[in-house]
Amino acid sequence: MAHEQHQQLIQTLHECVGACNHCYDACLKEEDVNMMAECIRLDRECADICAFLEQALMRGTPFASDLAAVCAKICEACGNECQKHDHEHCQKCAEACFKCAEACKEIA
């Protein structure tokens, strides 16, 4: 199967989607939601591109390196934003995003 060569990246992308979705949901429940607006926006952006790349890799996309480059950029932006917040969900999300960004750069 075409996706076997990217199995580790597919798993990392899946974990990043989960972390971003959890962070998104938790940020919406924070007392000062307005302060979390950029974090929430980037959580959605990151989860969406990671989920898309995960599916594309499983299909054997010929655009893997191009998509991975965009994904890495968005993951870094999300990680940088989440890192600014002390909430545990934000810190865990930042960690997942940075891990994913590095994995994406390997095939970009």
Helices and strands as residue ranges (DSSP letters): G 2-6, H 7-28, G 33-36, H 37-59, H 64-83, H 88-107
